[in-house]
């Protein structure tokens, strides 16, 4: 059983998937840092000096001044600022993946469509027979060479 597992792990697809997951996780961390540390502070400054990661709705009604204070008191909150950061994060990752896939598809050779074979019908039973057939497979009539 260990030998079978070892063969499974060493197959190319499993290793490719493992590498893709590791690179994807690292890419995700980079994009999260890009959103939280570089993009959102200037956007927050433009819309009125807002730190998006600190935006929240206090459901307890006690009026906490910051998200950290609400979390420290274990108050129920809706953290819509963090959600906005996550949406921006997702849009950047999706755009990057779209651009990569688009470039890969550009350089991937196109496969030519195989033309559909010409349909030939038996003149006796009107069933479809393969092109070049000498006898009909349905009624066994002798077919004339086309």
C-alpha positions as CSV (number, residue, x, y, z in Angstrom):
1,X,0.0,0.0,0.0
2,X,2.9,2.4,0.7
3,X,4.3,1.6,-2.7
4,X,1.0,2.5,-4.4
5,X,0.8,5.7,-2.4
6,X,4.4,6.6,-3.3
7,X,3.6,6.0,-7.0
8,X,0.5,8.2,-6.7
9,X,2.3,11.0,-5.1
10,X,5.2,10.9,-7.7
11,X,2.8,11.2,-10.7
12,X,3.3,14.4,-12.6
13,X,-0.2,15.8,-12.0
14,X,-0.1,15.5,-8.2
15,X,3.3,17.3,-8.1
16,X,2.1,20.0,-10.5
17,X,-0.9,20.6,-8.3
18,X,1.2,20.8,-5.1
19,X,3.5,23.3,-6.7
20,X,0.5,25.3,-7.9
21,X,-1.1,25.4,-4.5
22,X,2.1,26.5,-2.8
23,X,2.7,29.3,-5.4
24,X,-0.9,30.3,-5.2
25,X,-0.7,30.7,-1.4
26,X,2.4,32.8,-1.7
27,X,0.8,34.9,-4.5
28,X,-2.3,35.3,-2.3
29,X,-0.1,36.7,0.6
30,X,1.5,39.1,-1.8
31,X,-1.8,40.4,-3.1
32,X,-3.3,40.7,0.4
33,X,-0.3,42.8,1.4
34,X,-0.7,44.9,-1.8
35,X,-4.3,45.5,-1.0
36,X,-4.0,46.2,2.7
37,X,-0.7,48.1,2.7
38,X,-0.5,49.9,-0.6
39,X,-3.8,50.2,-2.3
40,X,-6.4,50.8,0.4
41,X,-4.6,53.5,2.4
42,X,-4.5,56.0,-0.5
43,X,-8.1,55.0,-1.4
44,X,-9.1,55.6,2.2
45,X,-7.4,59.0,2.2
46,X,-9.2,60.0,-1.0
47,X,-12.7,59.1,0.4
48,X,-12.1,61.0,3.7
49,X,-9.3,59.6,5.7
50,X,-10.9,56.2,6.3
51,X,-9.1,53.0,7.3
52,X,-11.2,50.4,5.6
53,X,-9.9,47.6,7.9
54,X,-11.4,49.4,10.9
55,X,-14.9,49.9,9.5
56,X,-17.5,47.9,11.4
57,X,-21.1,47.9,12.7
58,X,-21.5,47.2,16.4
59,X,-24.5,44.9,16.8
60,X,-24.3,45.0,20.6
61,X,-25.3,48.7,20.7
62,X,-22.6,49.7,23.2
63,X,-20.8,52.1,20.9
64,X,-17.3,50.8,20.7
65,X,-14.8,53.3,19.2
66,X,-12.7,50.8,17.4
67,X,-12.9,47.3,16.0
68,X,-10.1,46.2,18.4
69,X,-12.1,47.4,21.4
70,X,-15.2,45.6,20.2
71,X,-13.2,42.4,19.6
72,X,-11.6,42.7,23.0
73,X,-15.1,42.9,24.6
74,X,-16.2,40.0,22.4
75,X,-19.0,42.1,21.0
76,X,-20.9,41.0,17.9
77,X,-19.8,43.1,14.9
78,X,-20.2,43.1,11.2
79,X,-16.7,43.9,9.8
80,X,-17.6,45.3,6.4
81,X,-14.3,47.1,6.0
82,X,-12.4,43.9,6.1
83,X,-14.9,42.5,3.7
84,X,-14.3,45.4,1.3
85,X,-10.5,44.7,1.5
86,X,-11.2,41.0,0.7
87,X,-13.3,42.0,-2.3
88,X,-10.5,44.2,-3.7
89,X,-8.1,41.3,-3.0
90,X,-10.3,38.9,-4.9
91,X,-10.7,41.2,-7.9
92,X,-6.9,41.6,-8.2
93,X,-6.3,37.9,-8.0
94,X,-9.1,37.1,-10.5
95,X,-7.7,39.8,-12.9
96,X,-4.2,38.4,-12.6
97,X,-5.4,34.8,-13.2
98,X,-7.5,36.0,-16.2
99,X,-4.5,37.8,-17.7
100,X,-2.2,34.7,-17.2
101,X,-4.8,32.3,-18.7
102,X,-5.3,34.7,-21.6
103,X,-1.6,34.8,-22.4
104,X,-1.3,31.0,-22.1
105,X,-4.2,30.6,-24.5
106,X,-2.6,33.0,-26.9
107,X,0.6,30.9,-27.1
108,X,-1.1,27.5,-27.0
109,X,-1.4,26.1,-30.6
110,X,-4.9,25.9,-31.8
111,X,-6.2,22.5,-32.8
112,X,-7.9,22.4,-36.1
113,X,-11.5,21.3,-36.2
114,X,-11.9,17.9,-37.8
115,X,-14.5,18.2,-40.5
116,X,-17.5,16.0,-39.9
117,X,-17.6,13.0,-42.3
118,X,-20.0,13.2,-45.2
119,X,-23.2,11.5,-44.3
120,X,-24.1,8.7,-46.8
121,X,-27.5,7.1,-46.8
122,X,-28.4,3.6,-48.1
123,X,-30.7,4.1,-51.1
124,X,-32.8,1.0,-49.9
125,X,-33.4,1.4,-46.2
126,X,-32.3,5.1,-45.9
127,X,-30.1,4.4,-42.9
128,X,-26.8,6.2,-42.5
129,X,-23.8,4.1,-43.5
130,X,-20.0,5.0,-43.3
131,X,-18.5,6.7,-46.3
132,X,-16.9,4.2,-48.6
133,X,-18.9,1.2,-47.4
134,X,-19.8,-1.5,-50.0
135,X,-22.7,-3.0,-48.1
136,X,-25.3,-1.4,-45.8
137,X,-24.8,-2.6,-42.3
138,X,-28.5,-2.4,-41.6
139,X,-30.2,-4.1,-44.6
140,X,-27.0,-5.7,-46.2
141,X,-27.8,-4.3,-49.6
142,X,-24.9,-3.9,-52.0
143,X,-24.1,-0.2,-52.4
144,X,-22.8,1.4,-55.6
145,X,-19.4,3.0,-55.4
146,X,-19.8,6.8,-55.2
